[in-house]
Amino acid sequence: MAQLDRSQKLEILADAAKYDASCASSGSVKRGSSKTGGIGSTTGMGICHSYAPDGRCISLLKILLTNYCMFDCHYCINRSSSGVRRAAFTVDEVVDLTLDFYKRNYIEGLFLSSGIIRSPDYTMELLVQVAKKLRIEHKFGGYIHLKTIPEADPDLLADAGLYADRLSINIELPSDAAIEEFAPEKSGPLIRKTMADLSGRITEAKVERRKSRKAPLFAPGGHSTQMIVGADASDDAAILQTSSKLYTGVGLKRVYYSAFSPIPDASKRLPLAAPPLMREHRLYQADWMLRFYGFSVGEILGGAQGGHLDLEVDPKLAWALMNRDQFPVDLNRAPREMLLRVPGLGTKGVGAILRARRFGRLRLADVERLCRSTKKMRAWIIAADWQPGRWLDGANLRSQMVRPARQMELFAA
């Protein structure tokens, strides 16, 4: 087989990495390199976004160390039985690529994952070597996100957290039965145990940092996971219930949802078509409601048909339509928890209303200035000079709230 050069490897392994959605760069600590003599920096929100002259937002170098893999997960394009082109970087090649791209201002950090070769321990050791070499030898201060392997030795995972800003372990599917069927080499209980162990180490490191600023950081951006939507028969209810358990049980920072995309030489167990992209979007909205708006899974799924979220309306509006008796909400009196449930009102808008109403009663025009628009919320609120009247009692309220679908024109003026 012909030897691949670095650019050919990059083409293969960057393309292979695109299926992993769990690569956001938020939540790390502020780090610079001016005092170390190295290169790179990251802000408190992860990486500092910069822009190329043509306006492109520059982000992470997202690659696999290798797409060779000894596992045969049915949903994965890099599974052992797949006929895709294979390639593998050395540790030094990934380090050099990261530094070269950084110096050219193409990226601010690295997202590194890998297929499993030889053994989970061997692969995890290579991933750690990349991060360690960047941090120790090159004093790299940019963002590093490492995919971790739950089957690897816990000591290797502990090393990974010392050099990476964020770690992730992808659970991929919401139930142990689905994992057993589609990824027989993986174990749902082991994945959750490894997540819990990482969470414990992250919490312990934070406690030590409060005692001494010299204590080492451990994955300051937390840890995350990904679930594939539509690869198996799991409905939205199962996905959200699993997400909720992961947030509360193992302290995950974020769950990412990735709509299944049909792959070449696909297993017969997989569906022939991708799910509607709107389904992934609705899951993200529901996830946001779980984390920031105080909703429970039961409330979000209260009106779900067949365990699936409504694709026509967002889950917050769907809840409001089913619970009209709790509206309208008086913006001048309601507690924060109830304001967060008003359709069209976000966390920033709620914060602005709570601050402003301490100085006087808010009129609709005041709310308009604070929240930019009141179009979506008018039916659900009371202000000093506004009452929705019998709007909420209307039989056609849902149709008024649903934006009609329209065909976009490719060459519209």
C-alpha positions as CSV (number, residue, x, y, z in Angstrom):
1,M,0.0,0.0,0.0
2,A,1.3,3.5,-0.9
3,Q,2.7,5.6,1.9
4,L,0.4,8.6,2.7
5,D,1.9,12.0,3.1
6,R,0.8,14.3,5.9
7,S,-1.7,16.2,3.8
8,Q,-3.4,13.0,2.6
9,K,-3.6,11.8,6.2
10,L,-5.2,15.1,7.2
11,E,-7.8,14.9,4.5
12,I,-8.8,11.4,5.6
13,L,-8.7,11.9,9.4
14,A,-10.3,15.4,9.4
15,D,-13.2,14.0,7.3
16,A,-13.5,11.0,9.7
17,A,-13.8,13.3,12.7
18,K,-16.8,15.3,11.4
19,Y,-19.3,12.7,12.8
20,D,-18.4,13.7,16.4
21,A,-20.5,16.6,17.5
22,S,-19.1,16.8,21.1
23,C,-16.4,19.4,20.3
24,A,-17.5,22.7,21.7
25,S,-14.8,24.7,23.4
26,S,-16.6,26.5,26.2
27,G,-16.1,26.3,29.9
28,S,-12.3,26.2,30.3
29,V,-10.2,28.6,32.4
30,K,-8.2,31.6,31.2
31,R,-4.7,30.6,30.2
32,G,-2.0,32.4,28.4
33,S,1.6,31.8,27.3
34,S,3.2,35.2,27.7
35,K,4.9,34.1,31.0
36,T,6.0,30.6,29.8
37,G,7.6,31.6,26.5
38,G,5.3,29.2,24.6
39,I,2.4,29.9,22.2
40,G,-1.4,30.0,22.4
41,S,-4.0,31.2,24.8
42,T,-7.6,30.5,25.8
43,T,-10.1,32.7,27.5
44,G,-12.5,31.8,30.3
45,M,-15.0,30.7,27.7
46,G,-12.7,28.1,26.2
47,I,-11.0,29.4,23.1
48,C,-10.9,33.0,21.9
49,H,-12.6,33.2,18.5
50,S,-10.8,35.2,15.9
51,Y,-11.7,35.8,12.3
52,A,-9.7,35.4,9.1
53,P,-9.6,38.3,6.5
54,D,-12.5,36.6,4.6
55,G,-14.7,36.6,7.7
56,R,-14.4,32.9,8.6
57,C,-14.7,32.1,12.2
58,I,-11.5,30.1,13.2
59,S,-12.0,27.3,15.7
60,L,-10.5,23.9,16.6
61,L,-8.4,21.6,14.6
62,K,-10.7,18.5,14.7
63,I,-9.0,15.3,13.7
64,L,-8.6,11.6,14.6
65,L,-5.3,10.2,15.6
66,T,-6.3,7.2,13.4
67,N,-9.4,5.8,11.9
68,Y,-8.2,2.2,12.2
69,C,-10.4,0.6,14.9
70,M,-10.6,-2.8,16.4
71,F,-14.3,-2.1,17.5
72,D,-17.1,-2.8,15.1
73,C,-19.9,-0.4,16.1
74,H,-22.6,-0.6,13.5
75,Y,-23.3,3.2,13.4
76,C,-19.6,4.2,13.0
77,I,-18.1,4.8,9.6
78,N,-14.7,3.8,11.0
79,R,-15.8,0.4,12.4
80,S,-13.4,-2.5,11.8
81,S,-15.6,-4.0,9.0
82,S,-15.9,-0.7,7.1
83,G,-14.2,-0.3,3.7
84,V,-13.1,3.3,4.2
85,R,-9.6,4.5,3.5
86,R,-7.5,4.3,6.6
87,A,-4.7,6.5,7.9
88,A,-2.8,7.1,11.1
89,F,-0.9,10.1,12.5
90,T,2.1,9.7,14.7
91,V,2.1,11.7,17.9
92,D,4.7,14.2,16.5
93,E,2.6,14.7,13.3
94,V,-0.4,15.8,15.4
95,V,1.7,18.1,17.5
96,D,3.4,19.6,14.5
97,L,0.0,20.1,12.7
98,T,-1.5,21.8,15.7
99,L,1.4,24.2,16.1
100,D,1.6,24.9,12.4
101,F,-2.1,25.6,12.1
102,Y,-2.0,27.8,15.3
103,K,0.9,29.9,14.0
104,R,-1.0,30.5,10.8
105,N,-4.0,31.7,12.9
106,Y,-6.2,28.9,11.4
107,I,-7.1,27.5,14.8
108,E,-7.0,28.3,18.5
109,G,-7.1,24.7,19.8
110,L,-7.2,21.0,19.2
111,F,-10.1,18.4,19.3
112,L,-8.5,15.0,19.2
113,S,-10.2,11.6,19.0
114,S,-9.2,8.2,17.7
115,G,-10.2,4.8,16.7
116,I,-9.0,2.1,19.0
117,I,-5.8,0.3,17.9
118,R,-4.0,-2.6,19.6
119,S,-5.8,-1.9,22.9
120,P,-7.7,0.9,24.7
121,D,-4.7,1.5,26.9
122,Y,-2.3,1.9,24.0
123,T,-4.6,4.3,22.2
124,M,-5.3,6.4,25.3
125,E,-1.6,6.6,26.0
126,L,-1.0,8.0,22.5
127,L,-3.7,10.7,23.0
128,V,-2.2,11.7,26.3
129,Q,1.2,11.9,24.8
130,V,0.0,14.4,22.2
131,A,-1.6,16.7,24.9
132,K,1.4,16.3,27.2
133,K,3.9,17.2,24.5
134,L,2.0,20.3,23.5
135,R,1.7,21.5,27.1
136,I,5.1,20.5,28.5
137,E,7.5,20.7,25.5
138,H,5.9,23.4,23.5
139,K,4.2,25.4,26.3
140,F,1.0,25.4,24.3
141,G,-1.6,27.5,26.0
142,G,-4.5,26.9,23.5
143,Y,-7.5,24.8,24.0
144,I,-7.3,21.0,24.0
145,H,-10.3,18.6,24.0
146,L,-9.5,14.9,24.3
147,K,-11.9,12.1,23.6
148,T,-11.3,9.5,26.3
149,I,-11.7,5.7,26.2
150,P,-13.7,4.2,29.0
151,E,-12.1,0.8,28.7
152,A,-8.6,2.4,29.3
153,D,-6.7,2.3,32.6
154,P,-8.1,5.0,35.0
155,D,-4.6,6.3,35.6
156,L,-4.3,7.2,31.9
157,L,-7.6,9.1,32.1
158,A,-6.3,10.9,35.1
159,D,-3.2,11.9,33.1
160,A,-5.5,13.2,30.3
161,G,-7.3,15.5,32.6
162,L,-4.1,17.2,33.6
163,Y,-3.3,18.4,30.1
164,A,-6.8,18.8,28.5
165,D,-9.3,21.6,29.0
166,R,-12.2,19.2,28.4
167,L,-12.7,15.5,28.2
168,S,-15.5,13.6,26.6
169,I,-16.7,10.0,26.6
170,N,-19.4,9.3,24.0
171,I,-22.2,7.1,25.2
172,E,-23.7,7.3,21.6
173,L,-27.0,5.5,22.4
174,P,-29.5,6.1,25.3
175,S,-30.0,2.5,26.5
176,D,-27.8,-0.4,27.5
177,A,-29.8,-2.6,25.2
178,A,-29.1,-0.4,22.2
179,I,-25.4,-0.2,23.1
180,E,-25.3,-4.0,23.3
181,E,-27.0,-4.4,20.0
182,F,-25.2,-1.7,18.0
183,A,-21.8,-1.5,19.8
184,P,-21.2,-5.0,21.3
185,E,-17.6,-4.3,22.4
186,K,-18.8,-1.4,24.6
187,S,-20.6,-1.4,27.9
188,G,-23.1,1.1,29.1
189,P,-22.4,0.6,32.8
190,L,-18.7,0.9,32.3
191,I,-19.2,4.2,30.3
192,R,-21.3,5.6,33.1
193,K,-18.8,4.5,35.8
194,T,-16.0,6.1,33.9
195,M,-18.0,9.3,33.6
196,A,-18.7,9.3,37.4
197,D,-15.0,8.7,38.1
198,L,-14.1,11.7,35.9
199,S,-16.7,13.8,37.6
200,G,-15.2,12.9,41.0
201,R,-11.7,13.8,39.9
202,I,-13.0,17.2,38.5
203,T,-14.8,18.0,41.8
204,E,-11.8,17.0,43.8
205,A,-9.5,19.2,41.8
206,K,-11.8,22.2,42.2
207,V,-11.7,21.6,46.0
208,E,-7.9,21.5,46.0
209,R,-7.7,24.6,43.9
210,R,-9.8,26.5,46.4
211,K,-7.3,25.5,49.1
212,S,-4.2,26.4,47.0
213,R,-3.9,28.1,43.6
214,K,-0.8,25.9,43.0
215,A,-2.9,22.7,42.9
216,P,-3.1,21.3,39.4
217,L,-6.1,21.8,37.2
218,F,-8.1,18.8,36.0
219,A,-10.2,19.1,32.9
220,P,-11.4,22.7,33.9
221,G,-13.9,22.7,31.1
222,G,-15.6,19.6,32.5
223,H,-16.6,16.5,30.5
224,S,-19.3,15.9,27.9
225,T,-20.8,13.2,25.8
226,Q,-22.7,12.6,22.5
227,M,-25.8,10.7,21.6
228,I,-26.7,9.7,18.0
229,V,-30.3,10.6,17.1
230,G,-32.1,8.2,14.8
231,A,-29.6,5.3,14.5
232,D,-31.8,3.0,16.6
233,A,-35.5,3.0,17.6
234,S,-35.0,5.0,20.7
235,D,-37.5,7.9,20.9
236,D,-37.0,11.4,22.2
237,A,-38.3,10.4,25.6
238,A,-35.6,7.8,26.1
239,I,-32.9,10.2,24.9
240,L,-33.9,13.1,27.2
241,Q,-34.4,10.7,30.2
242,T,-30.8,9.5,29.7
243,S,-29.5,13.0,29.3
244,S,-31.2,14.1,32.5
245,K,-29.7,11.1,34.4
246,L,-26.3,12.0,33.1
247,Y,-26.5,15.6,34.1
248,T,-27.7,14.8,37.6
249,G,-25.9,11.5,38.2
250,V,-22.4,11.9,36.7
251,G,-22.1,15.7,36.5
252,L,-21.8,16.1,32.8
253,K,-21.2,19.6,31.5
254,R,-23.0,19.0,28.2
255,V,-24.8,16.3,26.1
256,Y,-24.5,16.8,22.4
257,Y,-27.0,15.4,19.9
258,S,-26.0,14.3,16.4
259,A,-28.6,13.3,13.8
260,F,-27.7,9.9,12.3
261,S,-26.2,10.3,8.9
262,P,-26.3,7.2,6.6
263,I,-22.8,5.9,6.0
264,P,-21.2,3.9,3.2
265,D,-21.4,0.1,3.5
266,A,-23.9,0.5,6.3
267,S,-25.1,-2.3,8.5
268,K,-28.5,-3.7,7.8
269,R,-29.5,-2.8,11.4
270,L,-29.3,0.9,10.5
271,P,-32.1,2.9,9.0
272,L,-31.8,3.8,5.3
273,A,-32.6,7.5,5.8
274,A,-31.5,10.2,8.2
275,P,-34.0,11.5,10.8
276,P,-35.5,15.0,10.2
277,L,-32.8,17.6,11.2
278,M,-35.5,19.4,13.1
279,R,-35.6,16.5,15.5
280,E,-32.0,17.2,16.5
281,H,-32.9,20.9,16.9
282,R,-35.9,20.1,19.2
283,L,-33.7,17.9,21.4
284,Y,-31.2,20.7,21.8
285,Q,-34.0,23.1,22.8
286,A,-35.4,20.5,25.3
287,D,-31.9,20.0,26.7
288,W,-31.6,23.8,27.2
289,M,-34.9,23.7,29.1
290,L,-33.6,21.0,31.4
291,R,-30.3,22.8,32.1
292,F,-31.4,26.5,32.3
293,Y,-35.1,26.8,32.5
294,G,-36.1,24.5,35.4
295,F,-38.2,22.1,33.4
296,S,-38.4,18.4,34.2
297,V,-38.3,15.7,31.5
298,G,-41.9,14.8,32.4
299,E,-43.0,18.4,31.8
300,I,-41.2,18.6,28.5
301,L,-42.6,15.3,27.2
302,G,-46.1,16.0,28.6
303,G,-47.7,16.3,25.2
304,A,-45.2,14.2,23.2
305,Q,-46.8,12.0,20.6
306,G,-45.4,8.5,20.6
307,G,-42.5,9.6,22.8
308,H,-41.4,12.2,20.3
309,L,-41.2,16.0,20.6
310,D,-43.5,18.1,18.4
311,L,-41.6,19.1,15.3
312,E,-43.9,22.0,14.5
313,V,-43.4,24.0,17.7
314,D,-40.5,24.4,20.1
315,P,-40.9,22.4,23.3
316,K,-41.3,25.5,25.5
317,L,-44.3,26.7,23.4
318,A,-45.7,23.2,23.3
319,W,-45.7,23.1,27.1
320,A,-47.3,26.5,27.3
321,L,-50.1,25.5,24.9
322,M,-50.9,22.5,27.1
323,N,-50.8,24.6,30.3
324,R,-52.7,27.7,29.4
325,D,-54.2,27.8,32.9
326,Q,-50.8,29.0,34.2
327,F,-50.9,32.1,31.9
328,P,-50.9,35.0,31.5
329,V,-47.9,35.8,33.6
330,D,-47.6,39.2,35.2
331,L,-44.1,40.4,34.4
332,N,-44.1,42.9,37.3
333,R,-44.9,40.3,39.9
334,A,-44.1,36.7,38.8
335,P,-41.1,34.9,40.3
336,R,-38.1,34.1,38.1
337,E,-39.1,30.5,37.8
338,M,-42.4,31.4,36.1
339,L,-40.9,34.1,33.9
340,L,-38.5,31.5,32.5
341,R,-41.6,29.5,31.2
342,V,-43.0,32.3,29.1
343,P,-42.6,31.5,25.4
344,G,-40.2,34.0,23.7
345,L,-38.5,35.0,26.9
346,G,-35.0,33.8,27.5
347,T,-32.6,33.8,30.5
348,K,-31.1,37.2,29.6
349,G,-34.5,38.8,29.1
350,V,-35.7,37.4,32.4
351,G,-32.6,38.8,34.1
352,A,-33.2,42.2,32.5
353,I,-36.9,42.3,33.6
354,L,-36.0,41.3,37.2
355,R,-33.5,44.1,37.4
356,A,-35.6,46.8,35.8
357,R,-38.9,46.1,37.7
358,R,-37.2,47.0,41.0
359,F,-37.4,50.7,39.8
360,G,-41.0,50.8,38.6
361,R,-43.7,48.9,36.8
362,L,-42.9,47.8,33.3
363,R,-45.0,48.7,30.3
364,L,-45.0,46.7,27.1
365,A,-42.7,49.3,25.5
366,D,-40.2,48.8,28.4
367,V,-40.3,45.0,27.8
368,E,-39.8,45.6,24.1
369,R,-36.6,47.6,24.8
370,L,-35.3,45.0,27.3
371,C,-36.0,41.9,25.2
372,R,-35.8,43.4,21.6
373,S,-39.2,41.8,20.7
374,T,-42.4,40.9,22.4
375,K,-44.1,39.4,19.4
376,K,-43.9,35.8,20.6
377,M,-44.7,36.5,24.2
378,R,-47.7,39.0,24.0
379,A,-50.3,36.3,24.3
380,W,-48.7,35.0,27.5
381,I,-47.9,38.1,29.6
382,I,-49.4,41.0,31.5
383,A,-47.6,44.3,31.7
384,A,-48.6,47.6,33.3
385,D,-50.4,48.7,30.1
386,W,-51.1,45.3,28.5
387,Q,-53.6,42.5,28.9
388,P,-53.9,39.7,26.3
389,G,-57.7,39.5,26.9
390,R,-59.2,36.3,25.6
391,W,-56.3,35.6,23.3
392,L,-55.3,32.5,25.3
393,D,-58.8,31.1,25.0
394,G,-58.8,31.1,21.2
395,A,-59.2,27.7,19.5
396,N,-56.7,28.8,16.8
397,L,-53.9,29.9,19.2
398,R,-51.6,27.2,18.1
399,S,-52.0,28.0,14.4
400,Q,-51.2,31.7,15.2
401,M,-48.0,30.7,17.0
402,V,-46.7,28.3,14.3
403,R,-44.7,29.9,11.6
404,P,-45.9,28.5,8.3
405,A,-43.2,26.6,6.3
406,R,-42.2,28.2,3.1
407,Q,-39.9,27.2,0.3
408,M,-36.7,29.3,0.2
409,E,-35.6,30.7,-3.1
410,L,-32.1,30.0,-4.1
411,F,-31.7,33.1,-6.2
412,A,-34.0,35.5,-4.4
413,A,-33.1,39.2,-4.8
